[in-house]
Amino acid sequence: MKKILLLIAGIFSAIVIYSQKENFDIASFIPPKGWQRIDSNGVVLFQNIKTNNGRTSFCQIFLFPSQASTGDPAKDFSNEWNRHVIRPTGTKEIPRTETQKNPDGWLQTTGFARISQQGIIYTSLLVAISGFGREMSVLVNFGSPDYNDEVQLFFTNLDMRAPVVTGNLQSRDTPPQTSSGGLSDYVFTAPPGWTKQQYPDRIDLSVETQGGRERCGLTLLPMRNAGANLWTDAGNIFAEVFKGFEPKNDGLSPNRIVQGFSPQGWEYVMIKRSIGMRGYATFYAFVFVAKLGNLIAPIAGSSKDPMVSACFGELMTDVWPKFFYSLQFKNWKTTGPGITKQIAGSWIGGGATAAGEFSFAANGRYADAQAAQQYHQLSSGDVMTSTQAYFGDGSYSLNGNQITLISDAKKNNPEHGYIRVERESIDNGTNWTEKLYLLRTSSIDGKEYEVSMKRNR
């Protein structure tokens, strides 16, 4: 959000400055020059004290972490005023407030009141910024108009950005509903080039792609107690995380639900949907939930539609497979038979110009058949079609999600990759398709590609 505006006339004057910005949560700002900064419990505080002609004045600016919006900006402001002004000071002053919609969709409610506390009189000004399912507030306590210009300067350069993932599972006043397990129990490798930010209630991974036209993200949320049904848990979490958004039918890709079992023995489900807000573009969102005994570990993500996304894309880059293959949980003991039984059988897949079939036997042998079709223009009315076929047999071994393929014809050149099996539905569970995903490195360009194959029954 460009240039937060203070709406109460006559409080501040305008100043413009250009400097390097810092990021905090979903905001970016320029720190007040010469002020003391204190970071404590996820809150950023800037404060300053001046003495002029024997008169002492002070000012404080608090930036509080964002949280799930109630969907009502007035209620968001009231909740934040109660939390950050009434509770600490006990004041009964009713703030004067105004609300305005900023050009990029945020609703800003500003209110202020004079506070008297322990013989000190000062003004508390709260700015609550709501939108895209989130709310973030900034509180200013100042006892003198000497700071008017500096406060205005801070807000002039304060920008908001739509969060990668909207909403929290718990408010800051509610402890995580889990007997054990936390953010430190996640073990993962962030996608290359992605930024990691850790907060008390989540870990955010984000990136901007396509020249800044797409912002993608993953948010790892605190573990919580598992319910009776993993699908119900996933649905509830999706509703909480993406509160304020509604289903959209104008996406390119269908809604999906996915179920699988990791080689470590934990079950997982995913809900993928096109969602949006009225008057704003549709985006693709998902929630992944892993069941770890009596706990669940939720991860949420968002991007453009998979058909056009460069983060979780079907035609371009998809970072999810490598992230998933890296995901583990501390203190979790591997259970179950692993992935060998899951991949046993014949799998077939293909696209417009290529097709292939893999068969895995339980005894560690595999058969591979691949075909590629090419078209050659001979004249304006004649096209020659040629088909190239490749066949191979060999042995394979598994280590978690990692697979090693050793062709009988190239025993000194083992091929390493990653593999998983899932079942997927695009009609809300009425029909399911079992799929095998194989991530391999191309011998042609050295890049990794993942192919999807269906079980050949």
C-alpha positions as CSV (number, residue, x, y, z in Angstrom):
1,M,0.0,0.0,0.0
2,K,1.6,3.2,-1.1
3,K,1.9,6.0,1.4
4,I,-0.3,5.4,4.5
5,L,-2.4,8.5,4.9
6,L,-3.2,10.0,8.3
7,L,-6.8,11.1,8.0
8,I,-7.3,13.3,10.9
9,A,-6.9,16.8,9.6
10,G,-4.4,19.2,11.2
11,I,-2.3,16.7,13.1
12,F,0.6,16.4,10.8
13,S,2.3,18.1,7.9
14,A,3.7,16.3,4.8
15,I,7.3,15.7,4.1
16,V,8.9,13.4,1.4
17,I,12.2,11.7,1.7
18,Y,13.9,8.8,-0.1
19,S,16.0,6.2,1.7
20,Q,16.6,2.5,2.1
21,K,13.5,0.7,3.5
22,E,13.3,-2.2,6.0
23,N,10.8,-4.9,6.1
24,F,8.7,-6.0,9.0
25,D,5.9,-8.6,8.5
26,I,3.7,-7.2,5.7
27,A,5.0,-3.7,6.0
28,S,8.1,-1.8,4.8
29,F,9.3,1.5,6.4
30,I,12.2,3.9,6.9
31,P,13.3,4.0,10.5
32,P,13.1,7.5,12.1
33,K,16.7,8.9,12.0
34,G,18.4,9.0,15.4
35,W,15.7,7.1,17.3
36,Q,16.3,4.1,19.5
37,R,15.1,0.8,18.2
38,I,13.9,-2.1,20.4
39,D,12.8,-5.5,19.1
40,S,10.9,-7.5,21.7
41,N,8.4,-10.4,21.5
42,G,7.8,-9.8,17.8
43,V,7.1,-6.1,18.2
44,V,9.2,-3.2,16.9
45,L,9.5,-0.1,18.9
46,F,11.1,3.2,17.9
47,Q,11.4,5.9,20.7
48,N,13.1,9.3,21.2
49,I,13.4,11.8,23.9
50,K,14.2,15.5,23.4
51,T,15.0,18.3,25.8
52,N,14.6,21.9,24.5
53,N,14.8,25.0,26.7
54,G,14.4,22.8,29.8
55,R,11.3,21.1,28.5
56,T,11.4,17.3,27.9
57,S,9.3,15.6,25.3
58,F,9.0,12.1,24.0
59,C,7.6,10.0,21.2
60,Q,7.1,6.2,20.6
61,I,6.2,4.3,17.5
62,F,5.1,0.7,17.9
63,L,4.7,-1.8,14.9
64,F,2.7,-4.8,15.9
65,P,2.7,-8.1,13.9
66,S,-0.1,-8.7,11.5
67,Q,-2.9,-11.1,12.4
68,A,-6.1,-12.5,10.9
69,S,-8.6,-9.7,10.2
70,T,-12.2,-10.0,11.5
71,G,-13.4,-8.8,8.1
72,D,-14.7,-5.6,9.7
73,P,-12.2,-2.7,9.8
74,A,-14.1,-1.0,12.6
75,K,-13.9,-4.1,14.7
76,D,-10.2,-4.6,13.9
77,F,-9.5,-1.1,15.2
78,S,-11.6,-1.6,18.3
79,N,-9.8,-4.8,19.1
80,E,-6.4,-3.2,18.7
81,W,-7.4,-0.1,20.7
82,N,-8.5,-2.3,23.5
83,R,-5.3,-4.4,23.4
84,H,-2.7,-1.7,23.0
85,V,-4.3,1.4,24.6
86,I,-7.0,0.5,27.1
87,R,-5.4,-2.5,28.7
88,P,-2.0,-0.8,29.3
89,T,-3.3,2.6,30.4
90,G,-6.8,1.9,31.8
91,T,-8.1,4.9,29.9
92,K,-11.8,5.4,29.3
93,E,-11.3,8.0,26.6
94,I,-13.2,7.2,23.4
95,P,-11.0,7.8,20.3
96,R,-12.1,9.9,17.3
97,T,-11.8,7.7,14.2
98,E,-12.0,7.9,10.5
99,T,-11.8,5.1,7.8
100,Q,-10.6,5.4,4.3
101,K,-9.9,2.9,1.5
102,N,-6.5,3.2,-0.1
103,P,-6.0,2.9,-3.8
104,D,-4.6,-0.6,-3.6
105,G,-7.4,-2.1,-1.5
106,W,-6.4,-1.7,2.1
107,L,-8.9,-0.1,4.6
108,Q,-7.2,2.2,7.1
109,T,-8.9,3.2,10.3
110,T,-7.2,6.0,12.3
111,G,-8.1,7.1,15.8
112,F,-6.6,9.1,18.6
113,A,-7.3,10.3,22.1
114,R,-5.5,12.2,24.9
115,I,-4.2,9.9,27.6
116,S,-3.4,10.7,31.2
117,Q,-1.2,8.2,33.0
118,Q,0.8,8.7,36.2
119,G,0.7,12.4,35.8
120,I,1.9,12.4,32.2
121,I,-0.4,13.6,29.4
122,Y,0.2,12.5,25.9
123,T,-1.7,11.6,22.7
124,S,-2.1,8.0,21.5
125,L,-2.8,7.6,17.8
126,L,-3.6,4.1,16.4
127,V,-3.6,3.2,12.7
128,A,-5.3,-0.2,12.0
129,I,-4.8,-1.3,8.4
130,S,-7.1,-4.1,7.2
131,G,-7.3,-6.0,4.0
132,F,-6.6,-9.3,2.1
133,G,-7.7,-11.3,5.3
134,R,-5.0,-9.5,7.4
135,E,-4.8,-6.7,9.9
136,M,-1.8,-4.8,11.1
137,S,-1.6,-1.8,13.5
138,V,0.8,1.0,14.3
139,L,0.6,2.9,17.6
140,V,2.1,6.3,18.2
141,N,2.4,7.8,21.6
142,F,3.6,11.4,21.5
143,G,3.6,14.1,24.2
144,S,4.6,17.1,22.1
145,P,3.9,18.5,18.6
146,D,7.7,18.6,18.2
147,Y,7.5,15.1,16.7
148,N,4.7,15.9,14.2
149,D,7.0,16.1,11.2
150,E,8.9,13.0,12.1
151,V,5.8,10.9,12.7
152,Q,4.3,12.1,9.4
153,L,7.5,11.3,7.6
154,F,7.4,7.7,9.0
155,F,3.8,7.2,7.7
156,T,4.6,8.9,4.4
157,N,7.2,6.1,3.8
158,L,5.2,3.2,5.3
159,D,4.1,0.8,2.6
160,M,1.9,-2.3,2.9
161,R,2.0,-5.4,0.7
162,A,-0.7,-8.0,0.3
163,P,0.5,-11.0,2.4
164,V,1.6,-14.2,0.7
165,V,-0.7,-16.2,3.0
166,T,-3.5,-14.5,4.9
167,G,-4.6,-15.3,8.4
168,N,-3.2,-17.1,11.4
169,L,-4.5,-20.1,13.2
170,Q,-4.4,-18.4,16.5
171,S,-4.4,-14.8,17.6
172,R,-1.5,-13.5,19.5
173,D,-3.5,-13.8,22.8
174,T,-4.2,-17.5,22.2
175,P,-1.5,-20.1,22.8
176,P,-1.2,-22.8,20.1
177,Q,-3.6,-25.7,20.8
178,T,-1.0,-28.4,21.0
179,S,0.6,-30.4,23.8
180,S,4.0,-30.5,22.0
181,G,5.4,-29.7,18.7
182,G,6.3,-26.3,17.4
183,L,7.9,-24.3,14.5
184,S,11.3,-25.7,15.5
185,D,10.1,-29.2,14.8
186,Y,9.9,-28.4,11.0
187,V,12.9,-29.6,9.0
188,F,13.0,-28.3,5.4
189,T,15.0,-26.7,2.6
190,A,13.7,-23.4,1.4
191,P,13.4,-23.1,-2.4
192,P,16.4,-21.4,-3.9
193,G,16.1,-17.6,-4.0
194,W,13.2,-17.5,-1.6
195,T,13.2,-15.2,1.5
196,K,12.7,-16.7,4.9
197,Q,11.1,-14.7,7.8
198,Q,10.3,-16.2,11.1
199,Y,7.7,-14.9,13.5
200,P,6.4,-16.2,16.9
201,D,3.4,-17.7,15.2
202,R,4.7,-18.8,11.7
203,I,7.6,-19.1,9.3
204,D,7.1,-17.3,6.0
205,L,8.9,-18.2,2.8
206,S,8.3,-15.9,-0.2
207,V,9.6,-14.8,-3.6
208,E,8.6,-12.4,-6.4
209,T,8.8,-13.8,-9.9
210,Q,8.0,-12.8,-13.5
211,G,9.4,-9.3,-12.9
212,G,7.4,-8.7,-9.8
213,R,4.1,-9.6,-11.4
214,E,3.7,-12.7,-9.2
215,R,4.3,-13.1,-5.5
216,C,4.3,-16.6,-4.1
217,G,4.7,-18.0,-0.7
218,L,4.6,-20.8,1.8
219,T,3.7,-20.4,5.5
220,L,4.6,-23.0,8.1
221,L,2.2,-22.8,11.0
222,P,2.4,-24.1,14.6
223,M,1.4,-27.6,15.1
224,R,-1.9,-28.3,16.8
225,N,-3.9,-31.2,18.1
226,A,-5.3,-33.5,15.5
227,G,-9.1,-33.9,15.2
228,A,-11.0,-37.1,14.4
229,N,-10.7,-36.6,10.6
230,L,-7.7,-35.2,8.7
231,W,-9.8,-33.9,5.9
232,T,-12.0,-32.0,8.3
233,D,-8.8,-30.5,9.9
234,A,-7.5,-29.4,6.5
235,G,-10.8,-27.8,5.6
236,N,-11.0,-25.9,8.9
237,I,-7.5,-24.7,8.5
238,F,-8.1,-23.6,4.9
239,A,-11.1,-21.6,6.1
240,E,-9.1,-20.0,9.0
241,V,-6.0,-19.1,6.9
242,F,-7.9,-17.7,4.0
243,K,-10.7,-16.1,5.9
244,G,-12.3,-13.3,3.9
245,F,-11.8,-14.9,0.6
246,E,-14.4,-16.7,-1.4
247,P,-14.3,-19.6,-4.0
248,K,-13.8,-18.5,-7.6
249,N,-14.7,-20.5,-10.7
250,D,-12.7,-18.4,-13.2
251,G,-9.4,-20.1,-12.5
252,L,-7.6,-22.0,-15.3
253,S,-6.9,-25.1,-13.1
254,P,-9.6,-27.2,-11.4
255,N,-9.8,-27.4,-7.6
256,R,-8.1,-30.5,-6.3
257,I,-7.8,-32.6,-3.2
258,V,-4.8,-34.8,-2.7
259,Q,-3.9,-37.6,-0.3
260,G,-0.6,-39.4,0.3
261,F,1.7,-41.2,2.7
262,S,5.3,-40.2,3.1
263,P,8.1,-42.8,3.3
264,Q,8.5,-41.7,6.9
265,G,5.0,-43.0,7.6
266,W,3.0,-39.8,8.1
267,E,-0.2,-39.3,6.2
268,Y,-0.9,-36.0,4.5
269,V,-3.7,-34.3,2.6
270,M,-3.8,-31.1,0.4
271,I,-6.7,-28.8,-0.5
272,K,-6.1,-26.7,-3.6
273,R,-8.6,-24.0,-4.7
274,S,-9.0,-20.9,-6.7
275,I,-10.1,-18.1,-4.4
276,G,-10.3,-14.3,-4.5
277,M,-12.1,-11.2,-3.2
278,R,-14.8,-9.3,-5.1
279,G,-13.2,-6.8,-7.5
280,Y,-9.7,-8.4,-7.2
281,A,-7.8,-11.0,-9.2
282,T,-8.2,-14.7,-8.6
283,F,-5.3,-16.6,-7.1
284,Y,-4.5,-20.2,-6.3
285,A,-4.3,-21.3,-2.6
286,F,-3.6,-24.5,-0.9
287,V,-3.3,-26.0,2.5
288,F,-1.1,-29.1,3.2
289,V,-1.6,-30.9,6.5
290,A,0.6,-33.8,7.8
291,K,-0.6,-36.1,10.6
292,L,2.0,-36.8,13.2
293,G,0.4,-39.1,15.7
294,N,-1.9,-36.9,17.8
295,L,-0.6,-33.7,16.1
296,I,-1.0,-32.1,12.7
297,A,1.5,-29.8,10.9
298,P,-0.2,-27.3,8.6
299,I,1.5,-25.5,5.7
300,A,-0.3,-23.0,3.5
301,G,0.7,-21.6,0.1
302,S,-0.4,-19.2,-2.6
303,S,0.5,-18.2,-6.1
304,K,-1.0,-17.4,-9.5
305,D,-3.0,-20.2,-11.2
306,P,-0.7,-23.2,-11.8
307,M,-1.2,-22.8,-15.6
308,V,0.6,-19.5,-15.5
309,S,2.6,-19.6,-12.2
310,A,6.4,-19.6,-12.1
311,C,6.4,-20.9,-8.5
312,F,3.8,-23.7,-8.3
313,G,3.3,-24.1,-12.0
314,E,2.3,-26.9,-14.3
315,L,4.0,-25.4,-17.4
316,M,6.8,-23.5,-15.8
317,T,8.7,-23.9,-12.5
318,D,7.1,-25.9,-9.6
319,V,9.1,-25.6,-6.4
320,W,6.7,-27.7,-4.3
321,P,8.2,-31.2,-5.1
322,K,11.7,-30.4,-3.9
323,F,10.3,-28.6,-0.8
324,F,8.1,-31.6,-0.1
325,Y,11.0,-34.1,-0.5
326,S,13.0,-32.1,1.9
327,L,10.3,-31.9,4.6
328,Q,10.8,-33.9,7.8
329,F,9.8,-33.5,11.4
330,K,12.1,-33.7,14.5
331,N,11.6,-36.6,16.8
332,W,9.4,-38.4,14.3
333,K,10.2,-42.1,14.1
334,T,9.8,-43.7,10.7
335,T,6.8,-46.1,10.6
336,G,5.2,-48.3,8.0
337,P,6.7,-50.1,5.0
338,G,8.0,-47.0,3.2
339,I,7.3,-46.4,-0.5
340,T,8.1,-49.7,-2.1
341,K,4.6,-51.1,-2.0
342,Q,3.2,-47.8,-3.2
343,I,5.2,-47.7,-6.4
344,A,4.9,-51.4,-7.3
345,G,3.1,-51.9,-10.6
346,S,2.9,-50.3,-14.0
347,W,2.5,-46.5,-14.6
348,I,1.9,-44.6,-17.8
349,G,2.0,-41.0,-18.6
350,G,2.4,-38.6,-21.5
351,G,1.7,-35.3,-23.1
352,A,1.1,-33.9,-26.6
353,T,4.4,-35.2,-28.1
354,A,5.7,-37.7,-25.5
355,A,4.6,-40.8,-23.7
356,G,6.2,-43.2,-21.3
357,E,5.7,-46.2,-19.1
358,F,7.4,-47.4,-16.0
359,S,7.0,-50.7,-14.3
360,F,8.4,-51.4,-10.8
361,A,8.6,-54.8,-9.3
362,A,8.7,-55.5,-5.6
363,N,12.0,-57.3,-6.1
364,G,13.9,-54.1,-7.0
365,R,13.7,-54.5,-10.8
366,Y,12.2,-51.9,-13.2
367,A,11.3,-51.7,-16.9
368,D,11.2,-48.4,-18.8
369,A,9.6,-47.6,-22.1
370,Q,9.6,-44.0,-23.5
371,A,8.4,-42.6,-26.9
372,A,8.7,-39.2,-28.5
373,Q,6.9,-38.0,-31.6
374,Q,8.1,-35.4,-33.9
375,Y,6.4,-33.6,-36.8
376,H,8.2,-32.4,-40.0
377,Q,6.7,-30.0,-42.5
378,L,7.4,-31.4,-46.0
379,S,5.1,-29.0,-47.9
380,S,2.1,-26.8,-47.4
381,G,-0.1,-29.8,-47.3
382,D,2.1,-32.7,-46.1
383,V,3.5,-33.4,-42.7
384,M,5.7,-36.3,-41.8
385,T,5.4,-37.9,-38.4
386,S,8.3,-39.8,-36.9
387,T,8.3,-41.7,-33.6
388,Q,11.3,-42.6,-31.5
389,A,11.1,-45.3,-28.9
390,Y,13.4,-46.1,-26.1
391,F,13.4,-49.2,-23.9
392,G,15.4,-50.1,-20.8
393,D,15.5,-52.4,-17.9
394,G,17.4,-52.3,-14.7
395,S,17.4,-52.2,-10.9
396,Y,16.3,-49.6,-8.5
397,S,16.7,-48.8,-4.8
398,L,14.9,-46.5,-2.4
399,N,16.0,-44.3,0.4
400,G,13.0,-42.3,1.7
401,N,11.7,-40.4,-1.3
402,Q,15.0,-40.8,-3.1
403,I,15.2,-43.3,-5.9
404,T,18.4,-44.7,-7.7
405,L,17.9,-46.2,-11.1
406,I,20.7,-48.4,-12.5
407,S,20.2,-49.4,-16.1
408,D,21.5,-52.8,-17.1
409,A,23.0,-51.1,-20.1
410,K,24.7,-48.4,-18.0
411,K,25.6,-50.0,-14.7
412,N,28.4,-47.6,-14.1
413,N,26.1,-44.6,-14.5
414,P,23.4,-44.7,-11.8
415,E,20.6,-42.1,-12.1
416,H,19.3,-40.4,-8.9
417,G,15.9,-38.8,-8.5
418,Y,12.9,-38.4,-6.2
419,I,9.6,-40.3,-6.3
420,R,6.2,-40.1,-4.6
421,V,2.7,-41.6,-5.0
422,E,-0.6,-39.7,-4.4
423,R,-4.2,-40.0,-5.2
424,E,-6.0,-37.0,-6.6
425,S,-9.6,-35.9,-7.1
426,I,-10.9,-32.9,-9.1
427,D,-14.6,-33.6,-8.2
428,N,-14.4,-33.2,-4.4
429,G,-13.7,-36.9,-3.8
430,T,-16.3,-38.6,-6.0
431,N,-13.6,-40.0,-8.3
432,W,-9.9,-40.6,-7.5
433,T,-6.8,-41.0,-9.8
434,E,-3.7,-42.6,-8.4
435,K,-0.5,-40.8,-9.6
436,L,3.2,-41.5,-9.4
437,Y,5.5,-38.5,-9.7
438,L,9.1,-39.0,-10.7
439,L,11.7,-36.2,-10.5
440,R,14.7,-36.7,-12.7
441,T,17.6,-34.7,-14.1
442,S,17.6,-34.4,-17.9
443,S,20.7,-35.8,-19.6
444,I,20.1,-33.1,-22.3
445,D,20.1,-29.8,-20.5
446,G,21.0,-30.9,-16.9
447,K,17.7,-29.5,-15.5
448,E,15.3,-31.3,-13.2
449,Y,11.9,-32.2,-14.5
450,E,9.1,-34.0,-12.8
451,V,6.7,-36.3,-14.8
452,S,3.3,-37.4,-13.7
453,M,2.1,-40.9,-14.5
454,K,-1.2,-42.7,-13.8
455,R,-1.4,-46.3,-12.7
456,N,-1.9,-48.6,-15.7
457,R,-4.5,-51.1,-14.6
